[in-house]
Amino acid sequence: MELRHLRYFIAAAEEEHFGRAAVRLHITRPAVSQIIADLESELGTPLFERIAHSVKLTAAGRTLLARLVNVIDDLNEAIVLTKRVGQGMTGTLRIGYGSLTLMHSIFRAAVKQFRETYPEISLSLVEMSTSVQPKALAEGKIDAGFMHLAPGPHPGKRRTEINMEREGIVLDSICIQTGNLGVALPKDHRLARRKSLTLEDLANEWFVVVPRSSTSLSYGQLYSYCQAAGFEPNIVQEVSTITSQLNLISVGMGIGLAVMGKNFTYPADLTIVPLMNLDYSTRFIFGWVRRQNDPVLERMIGIVQKLSK
């Protein structure tokens, strides 16, 4: 039994005439008769009563028609939906992001433009730090992610690139912005009006740190840099997100290191002062698994590319 057999049956049932069904299907009347006969033979029961100048459905034919109409409607809907997904006009897109990403204007603009341009695509934003996004990409839990990369422990490699090697996947990406580290201070802090700072200026300050941040210095790096500047850092608080870090800094718990870039917008009660004499570059990227053929994802890639120019 082929799909065309069922389409011919539906046309003959609705027209109640093999000749009119043939015209509707753009085939010959004998072809319709033969297809119906083959279908009846395969099912082992008559589907039509042949009467003068017309045909009528049997009880078996009426049963088949009632169910086939819904099946064909579902099939047609599936075909239309499949074409729209293939064209990137509908579907689902899952994007990873961290708390620092929320402070970047290109992320906000990309999400807004995507939702306005492709309202039929379900956009799901999944909050997760950059450090766990490689595993989520490898497991198919997200389709792409906004990530913040800092130098890794191996020269020439970024932390997330190393994570990607461990997960066995290769990342394609758009570099949205490069940046450096600054010092996050409360507005009323004694150092807040300085045009720049060095690590030596922070010798007597209390640090609020995010140990698992993908952009900030690791404990080992922080201690090494500070010791080279002649002191050991005073760590007053450890937090799990950059949002928590900034909130604690704003209420006077201490200071912290933060990514600096023209498109980052930090809370109004904070000041970010450039940190000089520290060779520590960061990258903000939009990344996805290489050779991932997803027209819906391509829509977001195009938006991010244009906004990043």
N, C-alpha and C positions, 0 to 999 in steps of 0.2 A: 504494500500500500504506500502510495506517495502522496505528498501534500496536494499535488494538482488533482488527484482523484477526489479529494475532499472538497476542493474549491469547485470542481465541476458538479459534484453532488449538491452543494449549497445553491449554485446558480440554477440547476434544474428544479430543485425543490421550491425556490422562490418564484421562478417563472411558471412552474407547473406545465412546462412545455420544453421538449428537447431542442426544438428548432430555435425558439427565442433564447434559450440558454446558449446555443451555439453562436448566435449573433452577438450576445453579450460578451462571450469569451473569445470572439474572433477566431473560431475554429469551425469545422464542418459538423453538420448534424450527426452523421454516422460516427464521428469521433466521440461525441458526447454519449451516444448510445453505447458504444463499445466500452468506454470508461465506466459507465454506470453498471453495465453487465459484468465487467471484471470486478468491480467493487462488491456487487451482490454475490458473486461467486466466491470471493475471498471471505466474506462475512457469513456465507451460508444461509442467507435469508433475503427475500425480495425487499427492496426499499421503495419501489413504486408500483402502483397499479396502472397498467397501460390501458387507457380507454381512448375512444375516438377523439382525435385532435387534441389530446392533452394527457397529462399523467397526474396521479395523486399519490401522496405519500402513504405508505402502509404504517401500521403502528410502530414497527421497527424503525422505519424511515423518520417518523416524527420524533422518536426518542433520540436518534442519532443527530438530527438537525438541532434540537434544543440544546444539546451539549456542544456541538461543533461551533455554533455561532459564538459562544463565549470563548471557546478555544481560539478561534480565528481572530476575534477582537483582541485577546491577550497577545497573540502572536504579532499582530500588526503593531500594537502598542510597544511590544518589546523591540521590534525592528526600528521603529521611530526613535525610541529611547537609545538604542545602541548607536544609531547614526549620530544623535546629538552628543552622546558621550565621546564618540570618536572624533567629533568636531570640536570638542572642548567646550560645549555650550551647557552641559549639565553634568552632574556627578558629585563627588565628594573630595575635598582636599583637606588634609590634616597637617597643620604647621606647628612645629615646636618653637617655643620662645622662652626666654628667661626674664627676670625682673629688670635687668639692665636694658634689654631690648625695648621695654615699654617707654623708656625715656628718649628713644631715638625717633626723630620726625619722619624718616623714610619708612620705618615700620608702620607707623600710624597711617601715613598717606597710602601705603601699599594696600593695607587691609581695607581702608575706606574705599579706594578706587576699585578694588576687586569686587567688593560686595555691591557697589553701585553698577558696575559694568556687567557682572555675571550673577544676577539675582537668583538664577535657577541652580547655581552650584552651592552645595552645602559646605561652607567654610568652617572648619573646626580648629580652634586655636588651643594647643595643648601646652600648658605651662610646665616646663622642665629646663633644668640648667644645661648649659652647653656640654658639660662633662658627660651627661647621660644620653645626649642626642645621638651619638654614633650607634649605640646599642639599639635605641628605638628605631633608627633608620634600618639597621640590619634585620630587625625582627618585623619590619613592616608596620610598626605602630604609628609612625608618622611618615609623610611623603617628602617632607623637606623641613628645614629649620633655619631660623635666624640665630647665628652663633657668634660668640666673641672669642677670639683666639689671641693667646699670648705666647711668647717664646717657650718652647718645651725644654725638657732636660737634655735633649740631644741637639747639637748645633744644626741650624738650618731647618729644623722641623717645628711645627706648631703642635700644641697639646692635642688638639682634636685630630690632626693628621696622624698622630701616633695612635690615638684611640681607634681611628679608622683601620689602621693596619691590624690592630688586635682583633677587630670585628670581621676582618676579611673582606672589606668593601672599599671601593675607591670613590672619592667624593669629587663631584663637579660643583663649582661655586661661582658666585658673583661677589667680588670684593666691593662692598658698599662704601667702606671708609676705613682709613688707617688712623691711628691715634697714639697718644702717649699717656703717661700717668700724671695726674695732678693730685693735689691735696684737698680733700673735702673738709671744710671748716664751717662752724656756725657763723652766721653773718656778723655777730658781735665779738668774734674771737680776735685776740690781739694781733694775729697774723693775717686776718682776712683782707686787709687793704694792701698787702704786699703784691707787687706785680709778678713776683716769682719767689720760689723757695728752694732750698737745698735740703738734703737729708740732715745735714748738721743743724739746721734750724729747728728740727723736730726732736732733738735729743731729750727734751724735758716734757714731751707731750705723751698723752695716753692714746693708745691705738685701739680702734674698734676694727676687727678684722673678719673677713669671710674666708675661712681656711680652704673651702672647696671652690672658690671662685675661679672661673676660667681665665680671668683677665688680671687679677691682682697677683702680687708676689706670693709665692709659697712661703711657708714658715722658714725653710732653709734659705731661700733667696732673701727674704726680709732681714733675717739675722745677719746674713753675709754682707749685704749692702750697708746695714746700720753699723755693724762692727767696723767696716772699712771707713765709715764716717766718724768713728770714735765713740760709739755708744751701743748699748743693747736696747732694743725697743721695749717699751712698757705696754704690754697688752692687757687692757682692762676688760675687754669683752670679746667673745667669739659669737658670731651669728651665722645663720644658714643662708641668708639671701642678702643681696645688695640693698633691697628695699628696707630691710630691718637695720642694716648698717647705717644708711642715710638717716633713718628716723632717729636712731640713737645719737648720731652726731648732731642732729638739729636740736636735741634737747640738752646738749652739753656733756654727753658721756665721754667724748673724746674726739679724735680726728680719724681720718681714714684716707686710703689711697683710692682714687677714682679715675676712670678713663676720661680723657679729655678729647673733645672733637666738636666741630662747629654745629653738628646736627643733634647733639645731646642736649636735652633740656632737664636740668635738675631742679628740685624744689626751691621755691623762692627764698626760703629761710637758710639756704646754704650758699657758700661761695666755693668755687673750685679754682685754686691757684696753681699755675704750672709748676711742676717739679723739675728743676734743672739738674744737669750733670748726671742723669740716669738714663743709660741706653736700654730702654725697655719699650718696644713698639707693640701695638695691638692692632688687630684687624677685626672689623665687623663684617660678616659675610652672610649670604643666603646660600645654603648648600643642600644638595640632594645626591642620591646614589647615581653614579655614572651609568649611562645607557638605560636609564629609566624612561620608558616610552609611555608617557601619560599626557595626553592633550590638555587635560585640566591643569596639571602642574605647569605646562608650557605657558598657559595664560598668566599665571603668577610670575613666572620667570620673566616674561616680557615686561610686565608692569615694573618689577624691581629693577630691571636693566635700564628702563627709561628714566626712572626716578633717580638712579645712581649716577647718571651722566653729568 
